[in-house]
């Protein structure tokens, strides 16, 4: 596998329960396609939500996530299973530099795009340094106790978004509970391929149940399909051009550090789950992520990162075949050119989407804890205990620091806090 740029994918045979499908293995084409579709569905909760929160066109975001994923796949030689989606780390800063009011498309999005490109350039440079100098300095800054905490914090920080989205009415809250039960029921009771599609099937079951209870029984806000009927099947999304303002670029560029931590945590998590050492591809993964961010923002898309939700999906399905993400990327590109798809996605009720998000964000948090377990992090060591404890609370509580005109949100303070605490609390022997 290591002697060629791309691996020679081995065909996976019939699996025993719990068997892992490695990154260099391939399932039959129908399963690969359907699993790719599940990853696309799994990323809707954030790759659709994050652009909406910042005023991006969701079709552009989906399209560029697919293109970015293919670019990443090529640059890592198909050896790191990952989907690139919109990073929540950009939301606060994009809103700050554009003055976005929170409704419709962001009329000042070009300024944010220039800053996101600057972030992508910084991220790419870090990746090139890692490719030349190796990963030791990254690992010294971010050992397992730090990366595990940062991965867990991403899930915990996103949790309030999911909970708020289902708290508008009592019906929404109970519908979210039913959605969780649908996903959990598929995960526990289903067998074979159906169990691997727990997110997709759980969402579909909950969607049908919601339609029966609202459109049928009139218990809540019904699903409105008029927008789907009016939308065209194919059409260009609303591309946008970047505007390069030094102040906005200086404000957004440091997000690269957070993306490094996200990507490092992703690779460490996948390495732990697959039993394969993916560290040699860390520099290439950073470069792939950075270039994908540059390409995305150049066309009006969001900054992207190795997608956290897909860690959760892989953790449950135990399928890490990198070719699944090629299928997912192709789906995303096709869907990005479909206004009807965008309209259909908007019909997914917040209660259902929020319920699925609660499950997936929880799986992300657990993936962080898995890094600790796999690396046997010693929590009898007070240094590790303080680093993990403070990081989790900073991120979960969305602790924000203001430095001049720069606001560092929860994921940022947690990431930098974990790194700095680990360095500052070294034994002075």
C-alpha positions in Angstrom: 0.0 0.0 0.0 2.8 2.4 0.9 4.8 1.9 -2.4 2.4 3.7 -4.7 0.7 7.0 -4.5 -2.8 5.5 -4.5 -3.5 2.3 -2.7 -4.5 -0.8 -4.5 -8.0 -1.2 -3.0 -8.8 -4.7 -1.9 -12.3 -6.1 -2.2 -13.9 -6.6 1.2 -15.3 -10.0 1.8 -18.4 -10.9 3.8 -18.1 -9.2 7.2 -18.4 -10.6 10.7 -20.3 -8.3 13.1 -18.1 -5.4 14.1 -15.5 -6.0 11.5 -13.7 -2.9 10.2 -13.6 -2.1 6.5 -10.2 -0.4 6.1 -9.4 2.7 4.0 -7.8 0.6 1.3 -10.7 -1.9 1.1 -13.7 -1.5 -1.2 -17.2 -2.7 -0.8 -19.4 -3.7 -3.7 -20.5 -0.7 -5.8 -24.1 -0.6 -4.7 -23.0 -0.5 -1.0 -20.3 2.1 -1.7 -22.8 4.4 -3.5 -25.4 4.1 -0.7 -22.9 4.6 2.1 -21.6 7.7 0.2 -25.2 9.0 0.1 -25.4 8.5 3.9 -22.3 10.6 4.4 -23.8 13.3 2.3 -27.0 13.1 4.4 -25.0 13.2 7.6 -23.3 16.4 6.6 -26.6 18.2 5.9 -27.1 19.2 9.5 -24.0 21.4 9.4 -23.0 21.9 5.7 -26.5 23.2 5.1 -26.9 24.9 8.5 -23.5 26.6 8.7 -23.9 28.4 5.3 -27.4 29.5 6.2 -26.1 31.0 9.5 -23.5 33.0 7.6 -25.7 33.9 4.6 -24.0 31.7 2.0 -25.9 30.0 -0.8 -26.3 26.4 0.5 -26.1 25.0 -3.1 -22.7 26.6 -3.5 -21.6 25.2 -0.2 -22.7 21.7 -1.1 -21.1 21.9 -4.5 -17.8 23.2 -3.2 -17.8 20.6 -0.4 -17.9 17.9 -3.1 -15.1 19.5 -5.1 -13.0 20.0 -2.0 -13.5 16.4 -1.0 -12.2 15.2 -4.4 -9.3 17.5 -4.2 -8.5 16.3 -0.7 -8.8 12.6 -1.8 -6.3 13.2 -4.6 -3.8 15.1 -2.4 -3.7 12.4 0.3 -3.6 9.6 -2.3 -6.9 8.2 -1.2 -5.4 7.1 2.1 -7.3 9.3 4.6 -11.1 8.7 4.6 -12.7 12.1 5.0 -15.5 14.4 3.7 -14.8 18.1 3.7 -17.7 20.3 4.9 -18.4 23.8 6.2 -16.5 24.5 9.4 -18.4 26.1 12.3 -15.2 27.8 13.3 -15.8 30.5 10.8 -19.3 31.5 11.8 -18.7 34.1 14.4 -15.9 35.9 12.5 -17.8 35.9 9.2 -20.8 37.5 10.9 -18.5 40.0 12.5 -16.6 41.1 9.4 -19.7 41.3 7.2 -22.3 42.6 9.6 -24.7 39.9 8.5 -28.2 40.4 10.0 -29.1 36.7 9.9 -31.7 36.6 7.1 -31.3 35.7 3.4 -28.1 35.8 1.4 -25.2 37.8 2.9 -24.8 40.9 0.7 -21.3 41.5 2.0 -20.1 37.9 1.6 -17.1 38.9 -0.6 -15.3 40.4 2.4 -15.6 37.1 4.3 -14.5 35.1 1.2 -11.2 37.1 1.1 -10.6 36.3 4.7 -11.4 32.7 4.3 -8.9 32.5 1.4 -6.2 34.0 3.6 -7.0 31.3 6.2 -6.7 28.7 3.5 -3.3 30.0 2.5 -2.1 30.0 6.1 -3.4 26.5 6.5 -1.6 25.3 3.4 1.7 26.8 4.5 1.4 24.9 7.8 0.8 21.7 5.8 3.9 22.3 3.7 6.0 22.9 6.8 4.7 19.6 8.2 5.5 17.8 5.0 9.1 19.1 5.2 9.8 19.0 8.9 7.6 16.1 10.0 4.8 15.9 12.5 6.8 15.8 15.8 6.3 19.5 16.6 2.6 19.2 15.9 2.4 16.2 18.1 4.3 18.0 20.8 1.8 20.9 20.7 -1.2 18.6 20.4 -0.7 15.2 22.0 -3.6 12.8 22.5 -4.9 14.5 25.6 -5.2 17.7 23.6 -6.5 16.3 20.3 -9.1 14.1 22.2 -10.3 17.1 24.1 -10.6 19.3 20.9 -12.5 16.6 19.0 -14.9 16.1 21.9 -15.3 19.9 22.2 -16.4 20.2 18.6 -19.3 17.9 19.3 -20.1 19.5 22.7 -19.9 23.0 21.2 -22.3 22.1 18.4 -24.8 20.5 20.8 -26.6 23.7 21.8 -27.2 24.4 18.1 -29.0 21.1 17.8 -30.9 21.5 21.0 -32.1 25.1 20.2 -33.3 24.0 16.8 -35.8 21.6 18.4 -36.9 23.8 21.3 -39.3 26.1 19.5 -42.4 24.1 20.5 -43.2 21.2 22.7 -44.1 19.2 19.5 -40.7 19.9 18.1 -39.0 18.7 21.2 -41.0 15.5 21.3 -40.4 15.0 17.6 -36.7 15.3 18.2 -36.9 12.5 20.8 -38.8 10.3 18.3 -36.1 11.0 15.7 -33.4 9.9 18.1 -35.4 6.8 18.8 -35.7 6.1 15.0 -31.9 6.4 14.6 -31.2 4.4 17.7 -33.7 1.7 16.7 -32.1 1.3 13.3 -28.6 1.2 15.0 -29.6 -1.5 17.5 -32.4 -3.5 15.9 -31.4 -3.5 12.2 -28.9 -6.0 10.7 -26.5 -6.0 7.9 -26.6 -3.2 5.4 -29.6 -1.5 7.0 -27.6 -1.1 10.2 -24.8 0.6 8.4 -27.3 3.1 7.0 -28.6 4.1 10.5 -28.4 7.9 9.9 -30.1 7.8 6.5 -32.8 5.3 7.4 -33.4 6.9 10.8 -33.8 10.3 9.2 -36.2 8.9 6.5 -38.3 7.2 9.2 -38.5 10.3 11.2 -39.4 12.4 8.2 -42.3 10.1 7.3 -43.4 10.1 10.9 -43.4 13.9 11.0 -45.4 14.1 7.8 -48.0 11.7 9.2 -48.3 13.6 12.4 -48.4 17.1 10.9 -49.7 16.9 7.3 -51.9 14.0 8.2 -53.0 14.4 11.8 -52.5 18.2 12.0 -50.5 18.0 15.3 -47.8 20.5 14.2 -46.5 22.7 11.5 -47.0 20.7 8.2 -44.3 20.2 5.6 -44.7 22.7 2.8 -43.8 21.2 -0.6 -44.7 24.2 -2.7 -41.1 25.4 -3.0 -40.0 22.0 -4.2 -42.6 22.0 -7.0 -41.6 25.5 -8.1 -37.8 24.9 -8.2 -36.0 23.9 -11.3 -34.3 20.5 -11.5 -31.0 21.9 -12.6 -29.4 25.3 -12.5 -26.4 27.3 -11.4 -26.0 28.2 -7.7 -25.3 31.8 -6.7 -21.5 32.0 -7.1 -19.7 35.0 -5.5 -16.3 36.6 -5.8 -13.9 37.4 -2.9 -13.0 40.9 -1.8 -9.6 41.2 -0.1 -9.7 43.6 2.8 -6.6 43.4 5.1 -8.6 43.8 8.3 -11.0 41.0 7.5 -8.1 38.8 6.3 -6.2 39.4 9.5 -9.2 38.5 11.6 -10.2 35.3 9.8 -6.8 33.9 8.9 -6.0 32.6 12.5 -8.9 30.2 12.2 -6.3 28.0 10.4 -5.0 26.9 13.9 -8.5 25.6 14.7 -8.7 23.8 11.4 -5.3 22.2 12.1 -6.6 20.9 15.4 -9.8 19.6 13.8 -7.9 17.8 11.0 -5.3 16.4 13.4 -8.1 15.2 15.7 -9.9 13.7 12.7 -6.8 11.8 11.6 -6.0 10.6 15.1 -9.6 9.4 15.6 -9.6 7.5 12.3 -6.2 6.0 13.0 -7.4 4.8 16.4 -10.6 3.3 14.9 -8.9 1.6 12.0 -5.7 0.6 13.6 -3.7 2.2 10.8 -1.0 4.9 11.3 -2.2 7.8 9.1 0.4 10.3 10.6 2.6 10.2 7.4 -0.2 11.8 5.5 -0.9 14.6 8.0 1.0 17.3 6.0 -0.7 16.3 2.8 -4.1 16.3 4.6 -3.4 19.9 5.8 -2.4 21.0 2.3 -5.5 19.3 0.8 -7.8 21.0 3.4 -6.1 24.4 2.9 -6.3 24.2 -0.9 -9.9 23.1 -0.7 -10.7 26.1 1.5 -9.1 28.4 -1.0 -10.9 26.9 -4.0 -14.3 26.9 -2.1 -14.0 30.5 -1.0 -12.9 31.6 -4.5 -16.3 30.5 -5.9 -18.4 31.8 -3.0 -18.3 28.7 -0.7 -17.5 28.4 3.0 -14.2 27.4 4.6 -14.0 23.6 4.8 -12.6 21.1 7.2 -12.3 17.3 7.5 -15.9 16.8 8.5 -16.5 15.9 12.1 -20.0 14.4 11.5 -18.4 11.8 9.3 -16.3 10.6 12.2 -19.5 9.7 14.0 -20.9 7.9 10.9 -17.7 5.9 10.4 -17.5 5.1 14.1 -20.9 3.4 13.9 -20.7 1.8 10.5 -17.1 0.8 10.8 -16.6 1.4 7.1 -13.5 3.6 6.4 -13.1 2.8 2.7 -11.9 6.1 1.2 -13.8 5.3 -2.0 -17.0 5.9 -0.1 -16.1 9.5 0.1 -15.5 9.7 -3.7 -19.1 8.6 -4.1 -20.2 11.1 -1.5 -18.4 13.9 -3.3 -19.9 13.1 -6.6 -23.4 13.1 -5.0 -22.7 16.5 -3.5 -21.5 18.0 -6.8 -24.6 16.8 -8.6 -26.9 18.1 -5.9 -25.1 21.4 -5.8 -26.4 22.1 -9.3 -30.0 21.2 -8.4 -32.2 24.0 -7.0 -34.9 21.4 -6.5 -32.6 19.5 -4.2 -32.0 22.6 -2.2 -35.7 23.3 -1.9 -36.3 19.7 -0.8 -33.6 19.9 1.8 -35.3 23.0 3.2 -38.4 20.9 3.8 -36.7 18.7 6.4 -38.3 19.9 9.6 -36.0 21.5 12.2 -37.2 18.9 14.7 -36.0 16.0 12.6 -32.8 17.6 11.6 -32.1 18.6 15.1 -32.8 15.1 16.4 -30.3 13.6 14.0 -27.8 16.3 14.9 -28.1 15.4 18.5 -27.1 11.8 17.7 -24.3 12.8 15.4 -22.8 15.5 17.6 -22.8 13.1 20.5 -20.9 10.6 18.4 -18.3 13.2 17.7 -17.9 13.9 21.4 -17.5 10.2 22.1 -14.9 9.9 19.3 -12.8 12.4 21.2 -13.0 10.2 24.3 -12.1 7.3 22.2 -8.8 9.0 21.4 -8.0 9.1 25.1 -8.9 5.5 25.5 -6.9 4.2 22.5 -3.9 6.3 23.5 -4.2 5.3 27.2 -4.2 8.9 28.4 -3.4 8.9 32.1 -5.9 11.0 34.0 -4.2 10.3 37.3 -1.7 12.8 35.9 -3.0 16.2 37.0 -1.6 17.9 33.9 -3.8 15.8 31.7 -6.7 16.1 34.0 -6.6 19.9 34.0 -6.0 20.2 30.3 -9.0 18.0 29.5 -11.3 19.4 32.1 -10.8 23.1 31.2 -10.9 22.4 27.5 -14.3 20.7 27.7 -15.9 23.4 29.8 -14.5 26.3 27.6 -15.8 24.6 24.5 -19.1 23.4 25.8 -19.8 26.7 27.4 -18.7 28.6 24.3 -16.4 30.8 26.3 -15.4 33.8 24.2 -12.4 36.1 24.5 -12.2 39.6 22.9 -8.8 40.8 21.9 -9.3 44.3 20.4 -11.7 43.8 17.5 -11.0 40.0 17.4 -13.4 37.6 19.1 -12.2 34.1 19.8 -15.2 31.8 20.3 -15.7 28.6 22.2 -13.9 26.2 19.8 -11.1 28.6 19.4 -10.6 29.3 23.1 -10.8 25.6 23.9 -8.3 24.7 21.2 -5.7 27.4 22.1 -6.4 26.8 25.8 -5.7 23.1 25.5 -2.4 23.7 23.6 -1.2 26.5 26.0 -2.2 24.7 29.2 -0.4 21.6 28.1 2.8 23.6 27.4 2.5 25.8 30.5 1.8 22.9 32.9 5.0 21.0 32.1 6.8 19.5 35.1 9.7 21.8 36.1 12.2 19.1 36.9 
